[in-house]
Each structure stands twice: as C-alpha cells, then as structure tokens.
Amino acid sequence: MNAWIKAIHEYCTDHSSPPPDTLYQLERETHLKTLAPQMLSGPLQGRFLAMLSRILQPKAILEVGTFTGYGAHCLAEGLADQGVLHTIEGNPETVFIIRKHLQAAQLEDKVQLHQGDAKAIIPTIEGAFDLVFLDGNKREYDHYFDLLADRIRPGGLILADNVLWSGKVVSGEQDQDTRMIDAFNKRVLADERFTNLILPLRDGLMIAQRH
Ligand SMILES: C[S@@+](CC[C@H](N)C(=O)[O-])C[C@H]1O[C@@H](n2cnc3c(N)ncnc32)[C@H](O)[C@@H]1O
C-alpha cells in the first residue's frame, strides 16, 4: 500500500464504528500466533462485511477460507434468527484459534466450521445461500464460482476478496495469480446471471448480485 492509500485507509478506519472487543482479541491472537496475519479481513473490511450482512439479514452464508475466523465473525453479525454460517478452512493449524474465539463470541451455534478442501466440501453442504464470501485460494476462484453461482438465491450476493491483487491487475504483471484473478473479474462481469461491482477497499472486494 503506498503512503497516501495507507493514510486514507487509516482515516476511514478511525472514522468508522469500531469492531466489537471480541474481534480485537481475535486479531491480536492472530498476529501473535500465525505466520501471515495480514490474511485476515481486518477492521475496515470487516465492518463493511458486517454492515452488508446486517442489511441483507441472510439465512444462509458460506465463507470459503476461514483463516482464524475474523470474516466469519463479521458476517455472522447480520445473520437472521435461526440463520447459519458455513465456513471452510483447509489448514488445520488455525482451527484452535477459530474454535476458541467462536466460543468467546458465543457464535458456536450459528457458525459451522468445515475442515478440508473447499472444492470437495462445497458440494456436501446442502441448500441455497444468500451470501457467499470467496476468500480461499485465489487460483481456485473460478472453481468456487462454478460450484456456487447457481446456488445463490435471487438478490443474494457473492463477495470475492483480493480481486485487485495488490494493484497487479492494472500494472501489467503477467504472473499466473494475476492473470487468473483478472480472468475471474472479466468472467463475472460477463456473466448475465449477475450484476457486479468492484470496490477498491483494501485489496479489492468484488460484489456480484444474483438476478
Ligand atoms: C485470506 S485467508 C481467509 C481470511 C478470512 N476469510 C478473513 O476474512 O479473515 C485464506 C484462507 O483460505 C484457506 N484456503 C485456501 N485454499 C483453500 C481451500 N481449497 N479449501 C479450504 N481453505 C482454503 C487458507 O488456508 C487460508 O486460511
């Protein structure tokens, strides 16, 4: 992030309603105990996820890529009564942090953690979704989209994180990750089942609404 963008990001964070204390604790433990804490959604994007979820009041949410659970906590804030959030994580090393903080936030009944490869697990979770958050392996976004596009209720949303890939989608980078993310963005734009919007929030957040 260059200095100007960083300053804007900090200003927006400082002038937005803060996350609940449970999320400060989760963020802190993630920084202390994981090797790539920058992977978590963080306060500004997290508050955006929470607000979107509260507006939508989803009955069923799916998150692909839990990491330590920050995004899951934020999205769960807007769940309808009796609503459920499914979240899938392939790395067993963060499971103790996920479970500890779900318990601390009293979210164990609302959030179902699935451990394993999302590509195999998605087809085993039944039902349609009001809100899906793609935040797993960026090279697999196409695959997740194939599995999920027709399982979004009309009016429901697919969110996809990191779709600007540190700005590489506009800087002429030709590495495989950048090409795959750029192709994903173009593919969703061309998909007539969805209307989409890319927000330059943090590393780029795509919102695609199912017709
Ligand atoms: C960017 S982090 C997720 C951050 C989290 N969504 C948040 O908002 O704080 C991406 C996570 O996806 C997981 N992941 C990547 N590919 C996966 C796959 N195929 N199945 C399940 N999890 C996967 C990684 O292990 C990592 O923990």
The ligand as an SDF file (V2000), in Angstrom:
LIG
                    3D

 27 29  0  0  0  0  0  0  0  0999 V2000
   -7.1660  -14.8390    3.1550 C   0  0  0  0  0  0  0  0  0  0  0  0
   -7.3700  -16.1700    4.2340 S   0  0  0  0  0  0  0  0  0  0  0  0
   -9.0560  -16.0200    4.7490 C   0  0  0  0  0  0  0  0  0  0  0  0
   -9.3220  -14.8290    5.6310 C   0  0  0  0  0  0  0  0  0  0  0  0
  -10.6950  -14.7960    6.2530 C   0  0  0  0  0  0  0  0  0  0  0  0
  -11.7300  -15.0460    5.2720 N   0  0  0  0  0  0  0  0  0  0  0  0
  -10.9700  -13.4730    6.9180 C   0  0  0  0  0  0  0  0  0  0  0  0
  -11.8800  -12.7400    6.4560 O   0  0  0  0  0  0  0  0  0  0  0  0
  -10.2890  -13.1180    7.8970 O   0  0  0  0  0  0  0  0  0  0  0  0
   -7.4580  -17.5400    3.1380 C   0  0  0  0  0  0  0  0  0  0  0  0
   -7.6370  -18.8830    3.8300 C   0  0  0  0  0  0  0  0  0  0  0  0
   -8.1420  -19.7950    2.8390 O   0  0  0  0  0  0  0  0  0  0  0  0
   -7.6360  -21.0650    3.1320 C   0  0  0  0  0  0  0  0  0  0  0  0
   -7.7560  -21.8760    1.9000 N   0  0  0  0  0  0  0  0  0  0  0  0
   -7.0980  -21.6970    0.7230 C   0  0  0  0  0  0  0  0  0  0  0  0
   -7.4990  -22.6060   -0.1820 N   0  0  0  0  0  0  0  0  0  0  0  0
   -8.4270  -23.3850    0.4270 C   0  0  0  0  0  0  0  0  0  0  0  0
   -9.2080  -24.4980    0.0230 C   0  0  0  0  0  0  0  0  0  0  0  0
   -9.1280  -25.0050   -1.2260 N   0  0  0  0  0  0  0  0  0  0  0  0
  -10.0540  -25.0490    0.9190 N   0  0  0  0  0  0  0  0  0  0  0  0
  -10.1710  -24.5410    2.1730 C   0  0  0  0  0  0  0  0  0  0  0  0
   -9.4590  -23.4870    2.6190 N   0  0  0  0  0  0  0  0  0  0  0  0
   -8.5890  -22.9190    1.7690 C   0  0  0  0  0  0  0  0  0  0  0  0
   -6.2180  -20.8150    3.6010 C   0  0  0  0  0  0  0  0  0  0  0  0
   -5.7210  -21.8860    4.3750 O   0  0  0  0  0  0  0  0  0  0  0  0
   -6.3720  -19.5020    4.3880 C   0  0  0  0  0  0  0  0  0  0  0  0
   -6.5190  -19.7550    5.7700 O   0  0  0  0  0  0  0  0  0  0  0  0
  1  2  1  0
  2  3  1  0
  2 10  1  0
  3  4  1  0
  4  5  1  0
  5  6  1  0
  5  7  1  0
  7  8  2  0
  7  9  1  0
 10 11  1  0
 11 12  1  0
 11 26  1  0
 12 13  1  0
 13 14  1  0
 13 24  1  0
 14 15  1  0
 14 23  1  0
 15 16  2  0
 16 17  1  0
 17 18  1  0
 17 23  2  0
 18 19  1  0
 18 20  2  0
 20 21  1  0
 21 22  2  0
 22 23  1  0
 24 25  1  0
 24 26  1  0
 26 27  1  0
M  CHG  2   2   1   9  -1
M  END
$$$$
